C-alpha cells in the first residue's frame, strides 16, 4: 500500500483530484452541521429571499454566500445536500451494480457452455442500448423515489461490471494456479471466491470509480428532466433545472454554481479512476 500510494502521489493532478473529492465527500457528509439552512425544511423558507444574489443577507440574518434559488433556499446549503444525495445514489448504485455484475461475469466465465452464452448475450444486448435511454424507461415505469432511482441506475450499469469481470475471470481461470486448485478436492465456490475473485477485483475497482461518476451524472440528468427524486429532496440536477429559466435574466448563480459543483465532483472522480487504471495496468507499469 505504501508503494501504491507513493506511485499515486507522483501524479500531482490525480493527487489534487483525490484531495478535492475527499473534501467534497467530507463537506457532503457534514452538511447537517455546516450548512446554514436545511433546504428540506419547507416551513423555514421565505419567498422574500428568493432569487437573491451571492452575499445577500436574508431574513434569517446570515449571508447567502452563493445566493438563493427561486424557492428562497440558500444555494450553499442546497448544494451541500445535493452533493450528499448525488454521492448516496452514485455509491449505492455502484456497489449494487458491482456485486451483481461481478457475480454474473465470474459465473459465466467459470460455468461456460450455455450458461456463459446466455448471460453474456444478455449483457451484450444491454450494452448496445444507451444507459440514459434504459434509465429513462425504468424511471418512467417505477416512478420517483430513491429506491426506484437506484434500481434504474443499477439496471443501466451492471452490464459494464459483468463484461469486465467476465474478461478478467476468463483469463484467470486458464492460469496454472487455478488449474492446480481445481485438481485438489476444493469446491467450485472455494476456487471462485478464494482464488479467482481476488485477482478480478483490481479492474473491477477501476471500473467502479468510473461508473460511480457515471451514476452521479445519470442521476443529475434524470433529475434535470424531472424524473429523478421528488421536488422536496433537491438534487444537483434539480437545482440546475430550477435555475435554467432565469439564465437569460441575469440570475446565473441559480444554475451555474450547482453545475460547477457537479462538474468538479465528476471530473475529480474520473481523474482518480484514470490514475487507478494506469497503476493497475501491467502494460503501463514501469
Buried (B, 14 or more C-beta within 10 A) or exposed (E): EEEEEEBBEEBEEBBEBBEBBEEBBEBBBEBEEEBBBBBBEEEEBEEEBBBBEBEBEBEEEEBBBBBBBBBBBBBBBBBBBBBBBBBBBBBBBBBBBBEBBBBBBBBBBBEEEEEBEEBBEBBEEBEEEEBBEBBBBBBEEBEBBBEBBBBBBBBBBBBBBBBBBBBBBBEBBEEEEBEEBEEEEEEEEEBBEEBBBEBBBBBBBBBBBBBBBBBBBBBBBBBBBEBBBEEEBBBBBBBBBBBEEBEEEEBBBBBBBBBEBBEBBBBBBBBBBBBBBBBBEEEEEE
